C-alpha cells in the first residue's frame, strides 16, 4: 500500500509550536518527526511553508527516515513555498522545482514539459518564482507485479484577491501551466497525481454558502476544474477529463466535507468552510489502484486540515536521492562554505585595469610623502613649557572664603551645655510621638491618593462598557477594519460567537456597532 497525504500547513513552524510546548525537552527535529508520524504517510506534501532557504533550519529539513525536497519563494520572505517529505521506502528517482522547467538543473529532473509556446519566458519565470510547485517521480509496483512510473505534483495554487484583478489572471495562467505539464507527463506514459491546495471550491457541495455567492458556477477557476476533471462517479459521461477528484469518487454526496476555515471568525467550530484541498489522480490510476480517499479533520495546527488517499501499489525506492534533496545542500551536507562562493569575478577592460594600477601606485606614493611631511612638521614641546612642569591637582582647589575664620586674639563666650537646657523625654513620650507622626503621615498620603484618583477620574472617563450583541445578549468583540477605504483603521463591535450558517442559532448574529462615531 502507498499512502499519500497533503496539508496546507500555513507556516511549517506553526504546528511545531504546539508540539514543542507539550514536550519542552523535544527539539524541532523530534517535533517535525512527530508530525510526520501522526500523518502516517509514505509521502507527505506540504503547502504554504512560508520559509526561504536562508531561514530553513536543519531540524526542519532533515528528519530521520525521510528525504525532503523544498521549493522556495524567490520574491518575498515568509510567503508561499511547498515541501515534500518521502519515507526512505518511497525515495523518488527524480525531483524538480517548478512547472516550466526554467528551474531545472538537467540532472535528476522529471522532464516532460509539453508545448509551452503560449507562454513568454518572463511569464514562466513569474509563475515559478513564488515556489508553488514541486514534482517528485517514483517507481511503483502493482499487485500484478508490473512496475509503473508515478509523478506527484505538489501544488499551492494562487489565491485570487477580489481587489487585485491581476492576481486572478496570474491564477488562471498558473492553472493553465499546471494542466499543460500534467498532460505532458501523462502523454509520456507516467501516472500523475495532483495534490495540494487548489484554492477553488469546485461544486456547490464543496462550499457552505455557495447559494448566496453571485455567479458561483461562472467562476473561471471552477470552469477550469470542469475541463480538468471527469465525473465523480468514476464513469465516462458527457465530458471526460484526464483527472478524477478522488474524494468525490468515493464520497460523491458527502456534505460538510470541508478542508479550510477562517481562523479570524472561528468558523471551524461550526464547520462553516469550503473544500479547496484535493488529491486528483489520472482516470486509470484512480479506477485501478485507489482504495480510499479521506480528510483528517482531527488534525489541527493550521486553517486547513490534511487530505489524502491510499493506493493499492507498493513503492519501489530509488537507490539514491535526487540532487534536489535537502540533505545535499551545502549548509546541511557538512561541508564548509568558502567565501569564494559568495564572490563573483569582475571582468574589466585591460586599459581600465592598467589605469587603476597606476592610480593605486600614485596614491601610495602620495600617502608616503604625506606621512614624511607630518613627521617633519610635528611640533615639539617648548623649553618654557617643560620648565613650568605639570601642575598639581591640589592647585586647582582653594580654601573656601565664605566660612568665617576666628581671629587669633578673639575669645568666644562660653555657652552652657545643650544637655543641661533640654529636659530628656521618657520612652513612653517618644513612642507616642512616633505613633502620632506615623498616623499623620499615613492620613496625608491617603488624602493625597484620594485626591489624585478623583482628579484622574474626572479627566479620564475610562473605557466604555462593552455592548451586548442583539441576537444573544452577550458581550461583543472589537475588530479593526483592514480593508483599504475610508473606514481603514476604524474599530467596531460584533458578535463574539463563531461564524456559521444563518439558520443555526448558536452561530454569530449580524450585530454591528462602530466603537466611535466617525
VEXTIFI-75043 format. One record per residue (C-alpha): x, y, z; residue number from 1. Coordinates in steps of 0.1 Angstrom, whole numbers, padded with zeros to 4 digits. Example, Ala and Ser with C-alpha at 12.3 -4.5 7.8 and 13.67 -1.06 7.14 Angstrom:
2
c1, c2, c3, guro
0123, -0045, 0078, 1
0137, -0011, 0071, 2
REM end
This chain:
518
c1, c2, c3, guro
0000, 0000, 0000, 1
0010, 0036, -0007, 2
-0004, 0063, 0015, 3
-0001, 0099, 0004, 4
-0012, 0130, 0024, 5
-0014, 0167, 0015, 6
-0016, 0195, 0040, 7
-0016, 0233, 0038, 8
0004, 0238, 0069, 9
0001, 0276, 0070, 10
0037, 0280, 0081, 11
0059, 0250, 0086, 12
0069, 0263, 0120, 13
0034, 0270, 0133, 14
0023, 0234, 0141, 15
0057, 0228, 0157, 16
0050, 0253, 0184, 17
0023, 0232, 0199, 18
0044, 0200, 0199, 19
0074, 0217, 0214, 20
0052, 0233, 0241, 21
0038, 0200, 0251, 22
0072, 0185, 0254, 23
0098, 0212, 0261, 24
0126, 0187, 0260, 25
0120, 0179, 0224, 26
0139, 0197, 0197, 27
0125, 0208, 0164, 28
0138, 0176, 0148, 29
0117, 0154, 0171, 30
0087, 0177, 0167, 31
0088, 0175, 0129, 32
0092, 0138, 0132, 33
0061, 0136, 0154, 34
0040, 0155, 0129, 35
0051, 0132, 0101, 36
0044, 0101, 0122, 37
0010, 0115, 0131, 38
0001, 0119, 0094, 39
0014, 0083, 0089, 40
0020, 0086, 0052, 41
0047, 0074, 0028, 42
0047, 0107, 0010, 43
0037, 0140, 0028, 44
0032, 0171, 0006, 45
0031, 0204, 0025, 46
0019, 0238, 0011, 47
0024, 0273, 0023, 48
0056, 0265, 0043, 49
0065, 0302, 0045, 50
0102, 0296, 0047, 51
0130, 0306, 0024, 52
0163, 0288, 0021, 53
0182, 0314, 0043, 54
0159, 0307, 0072, 55
0154, 0269, 0067, 56
0170, 0250, 0096, 57
0184, 0215, 0096, 58
0159, 0202, 0122, 59
0130, 0211, 0098, 60
0147, 0199, 0066, 61
0165, 0167, 0078, 62
0142, 0141, 0095, 63
0154, 0106, 0102, 64
0137, 0081, 0080, 65
0127, 0107, 0054, 66
0142, 0126, 0025, 67
0128, 0160, 0018, 68
0125, 0185, -0011, 69
0117, 0222, -0009, 70
0106, 0249, -0033, 71
0111, 0285, -0020, 72
0095, 0318, -0030, 73
0121, 0339, -0047, 74
0103, 0373, -0044, 75
0091, 0375, -0008, 76
0103, 0362, 0025, 77
0078, 0342, 0046, 78
0054, 0337, 0017, 79
0041, 0306, -0002, 80
0065, 0277, -0006, 81
0059, 0239, -0008, 82
0078, 0208, 0005, 83
0076, 0171, 0000, 84
0087, 0145, 0026, 85
0092, 0110, 0014, 86
0099, 0079, 0035, 87
0130, 0061, 0026, 88
0109, 0032, 0013, 89
0093, 0057, -0012, 90
0125, 0076, -0022, 91
0119, 0092, -0056, 92
0141, 0087, -0086, 93
0137, 0123, -0098, 94
0126, 0156, -0083, 95
0122, 0190, -0098, 96
0112, 0225, -0087, 97
0086, 0244, -0107, 98
0064, 0236, -0136, 99
0081, 0254, -0165, 100
0115, 0237, -0165, 101
0133, 0270, -0161, 102
0144, 0260, -0126, 103
0156, 0225, -0137, 104
0192, 0216, -0133, 105
0193, 0190, -0160, 106
0204, 0163, -0135, 107
0178, 0143, -0117, 108
0149, 0163, -0131, 109
0115, 0149, -0141, 110
0113, 0164, -0176, 111
0083, 0162, -0200, 112
0073, 0199, -0202, 113
0049, 0198, -0232, 114
0043, 0227, -0256, 115
0047, 0260, -0237, 116
0047, 0283, -0267, 117
0017, 0301, -0254, 118
0038, 0314, -0225, 119
0066, 0340, -0227, 120
0098, 0335, -0208, 121
0091, 0363, -0184, 122
0056, 0348, -0177, 123
0071, 0314, -0170, 124
0097, 0329, -0146, 125
0070, 0348, -0128, 126
0048, 0317, -0124, 127
0076, 0297, -0110, 128
0091, 0325, -0088, 129
0067, 0320, -0059, 130
0076, 0285, -0050, 131
0042, 0269, -0058, 132
0051, 0236, -0074, 133
0073, 0206, -0066, 134
0074, 0174, -0086, 135
0087, 0140, -0074, 136
0088, 0109, -0096, 137
0085, 0074, -0081, 138
0086, 0038, -0092, 139
0056, 0018, -0081, 140
0047, -0019, -0084, 141
0012, -0030, -0090, 142
-0005, -0061, -0075, 143
0003, -0079, -0107, 144
0040, -0072, -0103, 145
0043, -0046, -0130, 146
0064, -0015, -0125, 147
0049, 0018, -0134, 148
0061, 0054, -0131, 149
0041, 0078, -0108, 150
0047, 0115, -0107, 151
0033, 0136, -0078, 152
0028, 0173, -0084, 153
0026, 0191, -0051, 154
0010, 0225, -0058, 155
-0001, 0256, -0039, 156
-0022, 0275, -0064, 157
-0026, 0313, -0061, 158
-0055, 0330, -0044, 159
-0075, 0354, -0064, 160
-0079, 0386, -0044, 161
-0111, 0404, -0054, 162
-0094, 0437, -0050, 163
-0065, 0427, -0073, 164
-0077, 0416, -0107, 165
-0041, 0410, -0119, 166
-0039, 0381, -0093, 167
-0069, 0364, -0110, 168
-0051, 0365, -0143, 169
-0020, 0351, -0126, 170
-0040, 0323, -0110, 171
-0056, 0313, -0143, 172
-0022, 0313, -0161, 173
-0008, 0291, -0133, 174
-0038, 0267, -0138, 175
-0030, 0265, -0175, 176
0007, 0258, -0169, 177
-0002, 0231, -0144, 178
-0026, 0214, -0169, 179
0000, 0216, -0197, 180
0027, 0200, -0176, 181
0004, 0173, -0162, 182
-0010, 0163, -0196, 183
0026, 0162, -0210, 184
0036, 0137, -0182, 185
0005, 0116, -0190, 186
0014, 0116, -0227, 187
0049, 0104, -0217, 188
0034, 0073, -0200, 189
0036, 0083, -0164, 190
0007, 0082, -0139, 191
0001, 0116, -0124, 192
-0013, 0127, -0090, 193
-0020, 0164, -0085, 194
-0024, 0171, -0048, 195
-0024, 0202, -0027, 196
-0043, 0235, -0022, 197
-0060, 0244, -0055, 198
-0077, 0275, -0039, 199
-0111, 0268, -0056, 200
-0142, 0250, -0043, 201
-0153, 0230, -0073, 202
-0190, 0223, -0067, 203
-0217, 0239, -0045, 204
-0215, 0209, -0022, 205
-0179, 0219, -0016, 206
-0188, 0254, -0002, 207
-0211, 0261, 0027, 208
-0225, 0294, 0014, 209
-0225, 0286, -0024, 210
-0262, 0295, -0029, 211
-0255, 0331, -0017, 212
-0224, 0337, -0038, 213
-0232, 0356, -0070, 214
-0220, 0338, -0101, 215
-0207, 0307, -0083, 216
-0209, 0285, -0114, 217
-0194, 0311, -0137, 218
-0162, 0315, -0117, 219
-0132, 0309, -0141, 220
-0114, 0287, -0116, 221
-0144, 0263, -0114, 222
-0148, 0262, -0152, 223
-0111, 0252, -0154, 224
-0117, 0224, -0129, 225
-0147, 0213, -0150, 226
-0123, 0209, -0180, 227
-0097, 0191, -0160, 228
-0119, 0166, -0141, 229
-0142, 0137, -0151, 230
-0175, 0128, -0135, 231
-0171, 0119, -0098, 232
-0189, 0086, -0104, 233
-0157, 0073, -0120, 234
-0175, 0065, -0152, 235
-0175, 0081, -0187, 236
-0200, 0108, -0191, 237
-0207, 0137, -0214, 238
-0173, 0151, -0206, 239
-0143, 0130, -0198, 240
-0114, 0150, -0183, 241
-0080, 0134, -0177, 242
-0083, 0135, -0139, 243
-0107, 0125, -0112, 244
-0114, 0141, -0078, 245
-0106, 0111, -0057, 246
-0127, 0122, -0026, 247
-0158, 0127, -0047, 248
-0152, 0094, -0064, 249
-0156, 0076, -0030, 250
-0179, 0102, -0013, 251
-0200, 0118, -0041, 252
-0227, 0131, -0018, 253
-0210, 0138, 0014, 254
-0219, 0172, 0027, 255
-0199, 0193, 0051, 256
-0166, 0177, 0038, 257
-0146, 0209, 0041, 258
-0109, 0214, 0044, 259
-0104, 0252, 0050, 260
-0120, 0275, 0076, 261
-0115, 0312, 0086, 262
-0094, 0315, 0117, 263
-0105, 0351, 0124, 264
-0142, 0342, 0125, 265
-0137, 0308, 0143, 266
-0156, 0291, 0116, 267
-0141, 0257, 0122, 268
-0161, 0253, 0154, 269
-0193, 0251, 0134, 270
-0177, 0237, 0102, 271
-0185, 0267, 0082, 272
-0159, 0264, 0054, 273
-0150, 0251, 0020, 274
-0132, 0222, 0003, 275
-0102, 0236, -0016, 276
-0076, 0209, -0010, 277
-0076, 0179, -0033, 278
-0060, 0146, -0043, 279
-0066, 0144, -0081, 280
-0054, 0113, -0099, 281
-0055, 0103, -0136, 282
-0085, 0082, -0145, 283
-0067, 0049, -0150, 284
-0048, 0052, -0117, 285
-0079, 0061, -0096, 286
-0101, 0034, -0111, 287
-0074, 0007, -0109, 288
-0054, 0014, -0077, 289
-0072, 0039, -0054, 290
-0085, 0022, -0023, 291
-0097, 0052, -0002, 292
-0096, 0090, -0001, 293
-0100, 0108, 0032, 294
-0100, 0141, 0052, 295
-0083, 0144, 0086, 296
-0105, 0168, 0104, 297
-0090, 0159, 0138, 298
-0055, 0172, 0129, 299
-0052, 0209, 0139, 300
-0024, 0234, 0138, 301
-0035, 0252, 0106, 302
-0065, 0268, 0090, 303
-0066, 0237, 0067, 304
-0069, 0200, 0075, 305
-0049, 0173, 0058, 306
-0063, 0153, 0029, 307
-0050, 0120, 0015, 308
-0055, 0088, -0004, 309
-0045, 0051, -0002, 310
-0033, 0033, -0033, 311
-0031, -0004, -0038, 312
0005, -0003, -0050, 313
0039, -0007, -0035, 314
0067, 0019, -0038, 315
0100, 0009, -0053, 316
0126, 0031, -0036, 317
0154, 0046, -0057, 318
0190, 0037, -0048, 319
0200, 0073, -0043, 320
0181, 0105, -0036, 321
0178, 0131, -0065, 322
0202, 0161, -0063, 323
0173, 0184, -0052, 324
0172, 0166, -0018, 325
0178, 0190, 0010, 326
0205, 0167, 0026, 327
0227, 0176, -0004, 328
0225, 0214, 0003, 329
0260, 0226, 0014, 330
0246, 0241, 0046, 331
0233, 0206, 0056, 332
0258, 0183, 0039, 333
0285, 0190, 0065, 334
0307, 0209, 0040, 335
0321, 0243, 0050, 336
0312, 0271, 0027, 337
0341, 0292, 0013, 338
0339, 0329, 0009, 339
0347, 0325, -0028, 340
0311, 0310, -0032, 341
0297, 0345, -0024, 342
0321, 0364, -0047, 343
0317, 0370, -0084, 344
0348, 0377, -0106, 345
0346, 0411, -0121, 346
0356, 0413, -0157, 347
0374, 0446, -0165, 348
0389, 0461, -0196, 349
0428, 0459, -0198, 350
0430, 0497, -0202, 351
0409, 0502, -0171, 352
0430, 0477, -0152, 353
0462, 0495, -0162, 354
0448, 0529, -0152, 355
0436, 0515, -0119, 356
0470, 0501, -0111, 357
0487, 0534, -0120, 358
0463, 0553, -0098, 359
0469, 0529, -0070, 360
0507, 0534, -0072, 361
0503, 0572, -0072, 362
0481, 0571, -0042, 363
0507, 0550, -0023, 364
0535, 0575, -0031, 365
0513, 0604, -0021, 366
0505, 0587, 0012, 367
0542, 0581, 0019, 368
0551, 0617, 0012, 369
0523, 0630, 0035, 370
0534, 0608, 0063, 371
0570, 0622, 0060, 372
0557, 0658, 0059, 373
0537, 0651, 0091, 374
0567, 0638, 0109, 375
0589, 0668, 0100, 376
0563, 0694, 0109, 377
0552, 0679, 0141, 378
0557, 0704, 0169, 379
0579, 0696, 0199, 380
0573, 0707, 0234, 381
0589, 0741, 0241, 382
0616, 0747, 0267, 383
0593, 0771, 0286, 384
0565, 0746, 0289, 385
0590, 0719, 0301, 386
0604, 0743, 0327, 387
0570, 0751, 0340, 388
0562, 0715, 0347, 389
0529, 0698, 0353, 390
0505, 0714, 0377, 391
0495, 0695, 0408, 392
0458, 0686, 0412, 393
0457, 0704, 0446, 394
0465, 0737, 0429, 395
0430, 0738, 0414, 396
0413, 0738, 0448, 397
0413, 0769, 0471, 398
0400, 0771, 0507, 399
0365, 0784, 0510, 400
0363, 0821, 0519, 401
0326, 0820, 0529, 402
0333, 0803, 0561, 403
0344, 0828, 0588, 404
0377, 0821, 0605, 405
0383, 0830, 0641, 406
0409, 0857, 0648, 407
0438, 0845, 0669, 408
0431, 0872, 0696, 409
0393, 0868, 0697, 410
0378, 0848, 0725, 411
0343, 0833, 0721, 412
0320, 0833, 0751, 413
0314, 0800, 0767, 414
0279, 0785, 0762, 415
0263, 0761, 0786, 416
0259, 0725, 0776, 417
0228, 0718, 0755, 418
0220, 0687, 0776, 419
0216, 0710, 0806, 420
0189, 0731, 0789, 421
0167, 0704, 0773, 422
0148, 0681, 0796, 423
0151, 0645, 0784, 424
0119, 0627, 0773, 425
0107, 0595, 0787, 426
0105, 0563, 0764, 427
0066, 0564, 0765, 428
0065, 0600, 0753, 429
0089, 0592, 0725, 430
0067, 0562, 0714, 431
0035, 0582, 0715, 432
0052, 0610, 0694, 433
0064, 0585, 0668, 434
0029, 0569, 0665, 435
0013, 0603, 0661, 436
0037, 0613, 0634, 437
0032, 0580, 0616, 438
-0006, 0583, 0617, 439
-0004, 0619, 0604, 440
0018, 0608, 0575, 441
-0005, 0579, 0566, 442
-0035, 0602, 0567, 443
-0018, 0627, 0545, 444
-0008, 0600, 0520, 445
-0043, 0586, 0519, 446
-0058, 0620, 0513, 447
-0033, 0627, 0485, 448
-0040, 0594, 0468, 449
-0078, 0600, 0470, 450
-0073, 0635, 0456, 451
-0052, 0621, 0427, 452
-0078, 0594, 0420, 453
-0107, 0618, 0419, 454
-0087, 0641, 0397, 455
-0079, 0614, 0371, 456
-0114, 0601, 0372, 457
-0127, 0635, 0364, 458
-0103, 0638, 0335, 459
-0105, 0603, 0321, 460
-0139, 0588, 0318, 461
-0125, 0552, 0313, 462
-0134, 0527, 0286, 463
-0170, 0524, 0276, 464
-0187, 0493, 0287, 465
-0187, 0465, 0261, 466
-0220, 0464, 0243, 467
-0241, 0432, 0241, 468
-0250, 0417, 0208, 469
-0286, 0418, 0197, 470
-0290, 0381, 0190, 471
-0276, 0365, 0221, 472
-0273, 0394, 0246, 473
-0236, 0385, 0251, 474
-0205, 0408, 0252, 475
-0192, 0416, 0218, 476
-0156, 0416, 0205, 477
-0138, 0446, 0190, 478
-0124, 0443, 0155, 479
-0104, 0467, 0132, 480
-0112, 0475, 0096, 481
-0082, 0464, 0075, 482
-0097, 0468, 0041, 483
-0084, 0499, 0022, 484
-0110, 0526, 0021, 485
-0125, 0555, 0041, 486
-0130, 0533, 0071, 487
-0095, 0518, 0072, 488
-0083, 0516, 0108, 489
-0117, 0522, 0124, 490
-0128, 0498, 0152, 491
-0162, 0482, 0156, 492
-0181, 0457, 0177, 493
-0195, 0424, 0165, 494
-0209, 0392, 0179, 495
-0182, 0371, 0196, 496
-0196, 0337, 0185, 497
-0180, 0318, 0156, 498
-0193, 0322, 0121, 499
-0218, 0297, 0109, 500
-0249, 0292, 0089, 501
-0276, 0318, 0094, 502
-0301, 0291, 0103, 503
-0280, 0279, 0132, 504
-0290, 0299, 0164, 505
-0256, 0291, 0180, 506
-0237, 0309, 0153, 507
-0228, 0346, 0150, 508
-0256, 0371, 0148, 509
-0254, 0401, 0125, 510
-0249, 0427, 0152, 511
-0226, 0456, 0142, 512
-0217, 0488, 0160, 513
-0189, 0513, 0154, 514
-0168, 0519, 0186, 515
-0167, 0557, 0180, 516
-0188, 0578, 0156, 517
-0169, 0590, 0125, 518
REM end
